[in-house]
Amino acid sequence: MSDAARTDGTRTDSTRTEMREADTRGRIVATAERLFREIGYQKTTVADIARELGMSPANVYRFFRSKTEINEAVGRLLLGEVIGAVEAVAARDAPASERLRALLGALERMNTERFTVEQKLHDMVAVALTENWAMVRDYVEAMDRLLARIIADGMAAGEFQPGDPMLAARCVHTAMIRFSHPRLMVECGDFPEPRLDQMVDFCLAALR
């Protein structure tokens, strides 16, 4: 066998191994997410996850060094789905004010479904926010960038007053925190006002 053939074979084997490992990691995270929804992330153990997958805890630890890493991976999956959904809104061919309103509305709806109705998921994300997990910082930065992109488009089109798009994005994000932070969504859920549409109107007026 030629050296080139051996190299190609080694690369193929390596690719297959990487694909199997990625698949196993994905199944571990998906199983953990389901158990978190059913019994809560604090009560779910690595042994529980391993048992559901028909593997040993030691095998799970080959892919995640600790339960904390699994928690983080589940959180990234959940928040990544939110980012993906609002990215689609940000990419629409529409005026900036319309996209901003749609993005903030979609964000509130998704977080309501995930983190107020699903109480056990709410508990995990609330702790992640309180303890400032790395995935939360990444999520906030990604959301700020999306908001800044829309606001920059609005500034360029003359919809919004000129300024620093990222600073404006962070101000909007902060103003809307009641409608995206799991704990505040629960604690402020019975407050009649300001409603989401009223706060979006307020932010748009400030940008103009």
Backbone as CSV, one residue per row, in Angstrom:
resi,resn,N_x,N_y,N_z,CA_x,CA_y,CA_z,C_x,C_y,C_z
1,MET,0.849,-1.197,0.000,0.000,0.000,0.000,0.882,1.243,0.000
2,SER,0.538,2.208,-0.822,1.332,3.427,-0.914,1.148,4.282,0.337
3,ASP,2.135,5.191,0.530,2.036,6.110,1.671,0.779,6.964,1.573
4,ALA,0.419,7.385,0.359,-0.773,8.222,0.169,-2.028,7.459,0.568
5,ALA,-2.083,6.163,0.197,-3.256,5.356,0.553,-3.345,5.179,2.056
6,ARG,-2.194,4.935,2.684,-2.199,4.792,4.149,-2.683,6.081,4.814
7,THR,-2.203,7.214,4.304,-2.599,8.507,4.868,-4.088,8.736,4.709
8,ASP,-4.608,8.425,3.504,-6.049,8.590,3.269,-6.853,7.685,4.183
9,GLY,-6.378,6.458,4.382,-7.075,5.523,5.267,-7.074,5.999,6.700
10,THR,-5.937,6.547,7.142,-5.850,7.070,8.508,-6.796,8.244,8.705
11,ARG,-6.852,9.110,7.680,-7.753,10.271,7.759,-9.210,9.819,7.817
12,THR,-9.550,8.809,7.009,-10.928,8.309,7.001,-11.301,7.728,8.347
13,ASP,-10.382,6.927,8.921,-10.641,6.336,10.241,-10.795,7.423,11.295
14,SER,-9.933,8.456,11.203,-9.999,9.549,12.165,-11.322,10.297,12.049
15,THR,-11.774,10.521,10.798,-13.045,11.218,10.577,-14.209,10.421,11.134
16,ARG,-14.180,9.113,10.917,-15.243,8.263,11.435,-15.275,8.281,12.954
17,THR,-14.089,8.233,13.549,-14.012,8.278,15.021,-14.573,9.591,15.548
18,GLU,-14.197,10.692,14.893,-14.695,11.999,15.315,-16.216,12.077,15.183
19,MET,-16.751,11.505,14.105,-18.199,11.520,13.907,-18.911,10.700,14.970
20,ARG,-18.336,9.531,15.305,-18.942,8.703,16.357,-18.907,9.422,17.697
21,GLU,-17.786,10.067,17.976,-17.663,10.784,19.252,-18.634,11.964,19.313
22,ALA,-18.772,12.677,18.209,-19.711,13.801,18.172,-21.141,13.306,18.356
23,ASP,-21.449,12.154,17.736,-22.789,11.575,17.882,-23.048,11.183,19.332
24,THR,-22.054,10.584,19.963,-22.219,10.174,21.365,-22.386,11.384,22.270
25,ARG,-21.584,12.410,22.050,-21.726,13.637,22.835,-23.131,14.220,22.660
26,GLY,-23.602,14.228,21.418,-24.938,14.755,21.152,-26.013,13.954,21.871
27,ARG,-25.880,12.633,21.887,-26.872,11.799,22.566,-26.829,12.008,24.079
28,ILE,-25.638,12.214,24.609,-25.523,12.485,26.046,-26.231,13.792,26.401
29,VAL,-25.990,14.829,25.600,-26.603,16.136,25.871,-28.119,16.057,25.714
30,ALA,-28.591,15.382,24.663,-30.037,15.267,24.441,-30.707,14.494,25.572
31,THR,-30.055,13.448,26.037,-30.612,12.664,27.150,-30.622,13.480,28.433
32,ALA,-29.540,14.214,28.664,-29.478,15.069,29.853,-30.574,16.123,29.819
33,GLU,-30.797,16.729,28.656,-31.844,17.743,28.541,-33.209,17.147,28.887
34,ARG,-33.489,15.963,28.371,-34.784,15.327,28.647,-34.948,15.045,30.135
35,LEU,-33.893,14.547,30.769,-33.965,14.261,32.203,-34.080,15.549,33.020
36,PHE,-33.402,16.588,32.560,-33.511,17.877,33.254,-34.961,18.357,33.239
37,ARG,-35.638,18.170,32.093,-37.038,18.569,31.994,-37.925,17.725,32.900
38,GLU,-37.597,16.447,33.036,-38.452,15.511,33.771,-38.226,15.562,35.276
39,ILE,-36.958,15.570,35.700,-36.691,15.484,37.147,-35.856,16.647,37.687
40,GLY,-35.387,17.517,36.797,-34.605,18.665,37.242,-33.114,18.420,37.088
41,TYR,-32.367,19.483,36.807,-30.945,19.308,36.542,-30.166,18.957,37.801
42,GLN,-30.619,19.428,38.971,-29.890,19.125,40.195,-30.068,17.675,40.623
43,LYS,-31.247,17.110,40.372,-31.503,15.725,40.756,-30.941,14.723,39.752
44,THR,-30.727,15.177,38.531,-30.189,14.280,37.510,-28.707,14.039,37.766
45,THR,-28.315,12.776,37.802,-26.918,12.424,38.012,-26.317,11.859,36.729
46,VAL,-24.987,11.796,36.712,-24.312,11.188,35.564,-24.727,9.727,35.440
47,ALA,-24.942,9.068,36.564,-25.390,7.675,36.539,-26.761,7.553,35.879
48,ASP,-27.654,8.518,36.139,-28.973,8.516,35.499,-28.836,8.623,33.981
49,ILE,-27.986,9.546,33.545,-27.782,9.761,32.103,-27.200,8.510,31.461
50,ALA,-26.186,7.933,32.133,-25.550,6.732,31.601,-26.538,5.579,31.495
51,ARG,-27.364,5.407,32.515,-28.345,4.315,32.515,-29.330,4.457,31.354
52,GLU,-29.798,5.687,31.111,-30.729,5.914,30.004,-30.098,5.574,28.654
53,LEU,-28.776,5.755,28.559,-28.069,5.518,27.303,-27.514,4.102,27.197
54,GLY,-27.662,3.324,28.263,-27.134,1.973,28.255,-25.624,1.919,28.275
55,MET,-25.007,2.877,28.937,-23.546,2.891,29.057,-23.156,3.109,30.508
56,SER,-21.884,3.028,30.785,-21.409,3.215,32.155,-21.123,4.691,32.414
57,PRO,-21.185,5.118,33.695,-20.806,6.498,34.010,-19.392,6.826,33.546
58,ALA,-18.493,5.832,33.642,-17.109,6.069,33.215,-17.058,6.431,31.731
59,ASN,-17.941,5.828,30.939,-17.970,6.140,29.508,-18.466,7.560,29.270
60,VAL,-19.455,8.001,30.058,-19.927,9.385,29.950,-18.786,10.344,30.261
61,TYR,-17.990,9.999,31.273,-16.888,10.874,31.669,-15.766,10.918,30.625
62,ARG,-15.801,10.022,29.643,-14.843,10.119,28.538,-15.139,11.341,27.682
63,PHE,-16.397,11.767,27.672,-16.821,12.867,26.805,-17.034,14.172,27.572
64,PHE,-17.363,14.067,28.838,-17.550,15.247,29.697,-16.829,14.991,31.011
65,ARG,-15.980,15.927,31.385,-15.165,15.704,32.569,-15.953,15.761,33.869
66,SER,-17.126,16.406,33.829,-17.913,16.559,35.051,-19.373,16.786,34.707
67,LYS,-20.221,16.666,35.711,-21.638,16.979,35.534,-21.805,18.456,35.169
68,THR,-20.937,19.306,35.695,-20.997,20.734,35.385,-20.837,20.973,33.889
69,GLU,-19.946,20.219,33.249,-19.769,20.375,31.806,-21.023,19.952,31.051
70,ILE,-21.712,18.939,31.555,-22.959,18.513,30.919,-24.016,19.612,31.082
71,ASN,-24.101,20.175,32.284,-25.032,21.286,32.518,-24.789,22.411,31.516
72,GLU,-23.526,22.750,31.346,-23.154,23.837,30.442,-23.541,23.499,28.999
73,ALA,-23.314,22.250,28.612,-23.637,21.840,27.240,-25.144,21.900,26.983
74,VAL,-25.945,21.491,27.961,-27.398,21.574,27.815,-27.826,23.038,27.724
75,GLY,-27.258,23.870,28.567,-27.580,25.291,28.527,-27.225,25.915,27.186
76,ARG,-26.060,25.558,26.646,-25.658,26.088,25.343,-26.611,25.623,24.248
77,LEU,-27.073,24.384,24.354,-28.028,23.878,23.371,-29.317,24.699,23.406
78,LEU,-29.848,24.929,24.595,-31.103,25.659,24.742,-30.969,27.108,24.272
79,LEU,-29.920,27.776,24.740,-29.738,29.176,24.370,-29.322,29.309,22.910
80,GLY,-28.613,28.302,22.391,-28.247,28.319,20.982,-29.463,28.255,20.080
81,GLU,-30.488,27.507,20.509,-31.726,27.446,19.738,-32.434,28.804,19.721
82,VAL,-32.357,29.515,20.837,-32.945,30.855,20.899,-32.201,31.796,19.940
83,ILE,-30.870,31.754,19.999,-30.066,32.608,19.122,-30.360,32.301,17.660
84,GLY,-30.459,31.023,17.323,-30.752,30.643,15.947,-32.075,31.210,15.462
85,ALA,-33.073,31.167,16.329,-34.402,31.667,15.947,-34.392,33.174,15.736
86,VAL,-33.731,33.908,16.620,-33.740,35.367,16.472,-32.781,35.825,15.380
87,GLU,-31.765,35.021,15.051,-30.906,35.348,13.908,-31.729,35.375,12.619
88,ALA,-32.660,34.432,12.508,-33.523,34.393,11.320,-34.374,35.656,11.233
89,VAL,-34.822,36.147,12.380,-35.607,37.383,12.404,-34.730,38.572,11.995
90,ALA,-33.511,38.612,12.531,-32.606,39.723,12.232,-32.250,39.779,10.750
91,ALA,-32.262,38.636,10.077,-31.852,38.568,8.673,-32.986,38.900,7.700
92,ARG,-34.186,39.164,8.200,-35.314,39.454,7.310,-35.084,40.725,6.492
93,ASP,-35.715,40.772,5.340,-35.666,41.972,4.497,-36.834,42.871,4.911
94,ALA,-36.590,43.683,5.934,-37.639,44.539,6.489,-36.978,45.721,7.184
95,PRO,-37.727,46.803,7.432,-37.156,47.941,8.157,-36.610,47.520,9.517
96,ALA,-35.606,48.236,9.987,-34.952,47.884,11.238,-35.925,47.890,12.415
97,SER,-36.812,48.875,12.466,-37.747,48.954,13.590,-38.668,47.741,13.614
98,GLU,-39.070,47.280,12.421,-39.943,46.104,12.338,-39.203,44.846,12.785
99,ARG,-37.945,44.720,12.358,-37.150,43.553,12.752,-36.858,43.557,14.244
100,LEU,-36.578,44.746,14.784,-36.286,44.828,16.207,-37.501,44.428,17.039
101,ARG,-38.664,44.890,16.644,-39.893,44.526,17.354,-40.137,43.010,17.264
102,ALA,-39.936,42.457,16.062,-40.151,41.022,15.873,-39.150,40.195,16.670
103,LEU,-37.897,40.649,16.705,-36.870,39.921,17.453,-37.191,39.896,18.940
104,LEU,-37.524,41.040,19.491,-37.807,41.112,20.928,-39.063,40.310,21.275
105,GLY,-40.035,40.310,20.378,-41.237,39.513,20.608,-40.938,38.025,20.565
106,ALA,-40.125,37.598,19.586,-39.760,36.180,19.481,-38.947,35.744,20.686
107,LEU,-38.055,36.602,21.141,-37.235,36.296,22.312,-38.105,36.079,23.544
108,GLU,-39.071,36.960,23.739,-39.965,36.833,24.901,-40.801,35.562,24.816
109,ARG,-41.314,35.236,23.636,-42.143,34.036,23.482,-41.344,32.766,23.753
110,MET,-40.143,32.688,23.194,-39.333,31.482,23.376,-38.918,31.311,24.828
111,ASN,-38.536,32.399,25.459,-38.125,32.301,26.861,-39.304,31.971,27.762
112,THR,-40.491,32.465,27.425,-41.680,32.124,28.199,-41.965,30.627,28.108
113,GLU,-41.888,30.092,26.891,-42.154,28.668,26.692,-41.143,27.790,27.419
114,ARG,-39.880,28.183,27.387,-38.827,27.342,27.930,-38.602,27.536,29.419
115,PHE,-38.655,28.775,29.871,-38.131,29.058,31.196,-39.168,29.528,32.215
116,THR,-40.427,29.592,31.827,-41.459,29.831,32.839,-42.432,28.658,32.890
117,VAL,-42.814,28.143,31.725,-43.673,26.959,31.693,-42.891,25.738,32.158
118,GLU,-41.658,25.582,31.659,-40.796,24.458,32.042,-40.027,24.852,33.302
119,GLN,-40.628,24.647,34.453,-40.057,25.122,35.708,-38.675,24.531,35.979
120,LYS,-38.477,23.260,35.638,-37.191,22.622,35.936,-36.064,23.196,35.076
121,LEU,-36.382,23.557,33.833,-35.383,24.232,33.012,-35.145,25.645,33.515
122,HIS,-36.219,26.282,33.967,-36.101,27.625,34.539,-35.092,27.635,35.681
123,ASP,-35.145,26.630,36.530,-34.240,26.578,37.685,-32.783,26.542,37.237
124,MET,-32.493,25.740,36.212,-31.111,25.635,35.754,-30.624,26.944,35.145
125,VAL,-31.433,27.546,34.276,-31.011,28.777,33.611,-30.899,29.926,34.615
126,ALA,-31.791,29.944,35.603,-31.717,30.985,36.635,-30.405,30.879,37.410
127,VAL,-30.003,29.663,37.742,-28.723,29.467,38.430,-27.565,29.863,37.522
128,ALA,-27.654,29.493,36.246,-26.600,29.839,35.291,-26.413,31.354,35.205
129,LEU,-27.514,32.090,35.213,-27.438,33.550,35.165,-26.856,34.112,36.450
130,THR,-27.313,33.575,37.586,-26.833,34.058,38.881,-25.340,33.802,39.039
131,GLU,-24.887,32.630,38.589,-23.480,32.248,38.753,-22.616,32.661,37.566
132,ASN,-23.245,33.298,36.565,-22.515,33.833,35.408,-21.724,32.753,34.681
133,TRP,-22.400,31.666,34.328,-21.739,30.600,33.577,-21.221,31.161,32.253
134,ALA,-20.192,30.532,31.719,-19.585,31.006,30.472,-20.596,31.043,29.333
135,MET,-21.487,30.064,29.285,-22.461,30.023,28.191,-23.429,31.200,28.261
136,VAL,-23.673,31.718,29.458,-24.542,32.889,29.597,-23.843,34.125,29.041
137,ARG,-22.567,34.271,29.354,-21.815,35.415,28.818,-21.782,35.369,27.292
138,ASP,-21.566,34.188,26.738,-21.537,34.053,25.279,-22.901,34.389,24.674
139,TYR,-23.960,33.953,25.343,-25.316,34.215,24.858,-25.613,35.722,24.862
140,VAL,-25.275,36.404,25.945,-25.523,37.839,26.048,-24.750,38.588,24.957
141,GLU,-23.493,38.193,24.746,-22.690,38.851,23.714,-23.282,38.619,22.324
142,ALA,-23.746,37.392,22.078,-24.349,37.089,20.774,-25.629,37.894,20.567
143,MET,-26.438,38.017,21.609,-27.675,38.777,21.502,-27.373,40.267,21.293
144,ASP,-26.375,40.778,21.990,-25.995,42.186,21.797,-25.556,42.433,20.360
145,ARG,-24.797,41.484,19.781,-24.338,41.656,18.400,-25.514,41.672,17.423
146,LEU,-26.497,40.799,17.651,-27.673,40.779,16.774,-28.455,42.082,16.856
147,LEU,-28.657,42.563,18.086,-29.362,43.827,18.261,-28.589,44.968,17.622
148,ALA,-27.264,44.959,17.804,-26.431,46.023,17.237,-26.494,46.010,15.715
149,ARG,-26.579,44.814,15.121,-26.659,44.723,13.659,-27.926,45.386,13.142
150,ILE,-29.032,45.110,13.801,-30.295,45.712,13.380,-30.268,47.226,13.589
151,ILE,-29.763,47.641,14.744,-29.724,49.074,15.050,-28.800,49.810,14.082
152,ALA,-27.663,49.190,13.733,-26.752,49.814,12.763,-27.443,49.988,11.414
153,ASP,-28.223,48.978,11.012,-28.985,49.107,9.764,-29.974,50.273,9.847
154,GLY,-30.624,50.400,11.012,-31.576,51.485,11.204,-30.911,52.849,11.172
155,MET,-29.713,52.937,11.746,-28.966,54.194,11.721,-28.554,54.543,10.287
156,ALA,-28.099,53.537,9.538,-27.659,53.771,8.163,-28.823,54.195,7.269
157,ALA,-30.015,53.677,7.577,-31.191,53.988,6.753,-31.890,55.265,7.195
158,GLY,-31.438,55.863,8.286,-32.069,57.075,8.782,-33.285,56.822,9.665
159,GLU,-33.561,55.566,10.004,-34.668,55.255,10.916,-34.346,55.676,12.343
160,PHE,-33.069,55.468,12.719,-32.623,55.771,14.075,-31.565,56.860,14.025
161,GLN,-31.444,57.572,15.121,-30.446,58.622,15.186,-29.041,58.015,15.176
162,PRO,-28.056,58.736,14.602,-26.685,58.210,14.561,-26.137,58.005,15.974
163,GLY,-25.236,57.070,16.092,-24.631,56.810,17.389,-23.847,55.519,17.372
164,ASP,-23.569,54.994,18.550,-22.820,53.753,18.715,-23.815,52.595,18.734
165,PRO,-23.874,51.759,17.687,-24.864,50.689,17.641,-24.744,49.693,18.794
166,MET,-23.515,49.365,19.191,-23.350,48.386,20.267,-23.820,48.950,21.603
167,LEU,-23.511,50.213,21.877,-23.988,50.826,23.116,-25.512,50.864,23.119
168,ALA,-26.100,51.251,21.993,-27.555,51.288,21.899,-28.141,49.897,22.083
169,ALA,-27.488,48.889,21.518,-27.964,47.508,21.650,-27.959,47.071,23.114
170,ARG,-26.901,47.406,23.814,-26.815,47.024,25.228,-27.864,47.750,26.063
171,CYS,-28.155,48.986,25.697,-29.199,49.723,26.409,-30.569,49.073,26.173
172,VAL,-30.849,48.697,24.920,-32.118,48.032,24.613,-32.203,46.700,25.340
173,HIS,-31.125,45.940,25.293,-31.100,44.629,25.953,-31.365,44.772,27.450
174,THR,-30.743,45.771,28.059,-30.944,46.006,29.492,-32.375,46.432,29.784
175,ALA,-32.905,47.302,28.952,-34.278,47.784,29.159,-35.290,46.653,29.061
176,MET,-34.979,45.648,28.232,-35.921,44.560,27.986,-35.661,43.336,28.867
177,ILE,-34.782,43.453,29.848,-34.344,42.294,30.619,-35.498,41.589,31.329
178,ARG,-36.505,42.355,31.725,-37.658,41.757,32.401,-38.354,40.714,31.539
179,PHE,-38.225,40.847,30.226,-38.923,39.957,29.301,-38.040,38.829,28.778
180,SER,-36.825,38.688,29.342,-35.944,37.610,28.894,-35.237,36.883,30.028
181,HIS,-35.109,37.512,31.188,-34.451,36.867,32.332,-35.453,35.933,33.007
182,PRO,-35.148,34.642,33.127,-36.117,33.680,33.679,-36.703,34.085,35.028
183,ARG,-35.859,34.533,35.927,-36.357,34.868,37.272,-37.270,36.091,37.232
184,LEU,-36.868,37.111,36.472,-37.686,38.318,36.394,-38.993,38.054,35.651
185,MET,-38.952,37.166,34.667,-40.183,36.835,33.946,-41.214,36.228,34.887
186,VAL,-40.741,35.415,35.824,-41.655,34.796,36.793,-42.102,35.824,37.833
187,GLU,-41.143,36.560,38.393,-41.454,37.499,39.472,-42.316,38.663,39.004
188,CYS,-42.158,39.065,37.740,-42.912,40.211,37.216,-44.084,39.797,36.338
189,GLY,-44.353,38.503,36.292,-45.371,37.994,35.390,-46.760,38.552,35.625
190,ASP,-47.068,38.916,36.877,-48.404,39.427,37.197,-48.503,40.943,37.118
191,PHE,-47.394,41.614,36.819,-47.440,43.075,36.711,-48.202,43.449,35.441
192,PRO,-49.192,44.317,35.533,-49.973,44.653,34.338,-49.204,45.478,33.326
193,GLU,-48.294,46.325,33.804,-47.534,47.189,32.905,-46.135,47.405,33.470
194,PRO,-45.185,47.757,32.601,-45.329,47.915,31.158,-45.413,46.564,30.454
195,ARG,-46.247,46.505,29.415,-46.333,45.317,28.593,-45.159,45.288,27.610
196,LEU,-44.976,44.145,26.989,-43.888,44.011,26.028,-43.983,45.066,24.933
197,ASP,-45.170,45.232,24.350,-45.310,46.189,23.252,-45.025,47.616,23.706
198,GLN,-45.380,47.934,24.957,-45.112,49.275,25.477,-43.610,49.514,25.639
199,MET,-42.889,48.499,26.119,-41.445,48.650,26.291,-40.738,48.722,24.946
200,VAL,-41.219,47.960,23.955,-40.620,48.038,22.624,-40.854,49.430,22.034
201,ASP,-42.069,49.974,22.200,-42.351,51.337,21.738,-41.393,52.338,22.399
202,PHE,-41.169,52.156,23.683,-40.277,53.045,24.436,-38.866,52.984,23.858
203,CYS,-38.369,51.764,23.599,-37.010,51.614,23.070,-36.888,52.199,21.664
204,LEU,-37.895,51.975,20.839,-37.867,52.517,19.486,-37.904,54.046,19.505
205,ALA,-38.678,54.619,20.407,-38.731,56.081,20.525,-37.369,56.627,20.941
206,ALA,-36.690,55.920,21.856,-35.366,56.366,22.289,-34.368,56.293,21.135
207,LEU,-34.460,55.243,20.306,-33.534,55.099,19.189,-33.763,56.159,18.123
208,ARG,-35.016,56.606,17.983,-35.338,57.594,16.950,-34.944,58.998,17.384
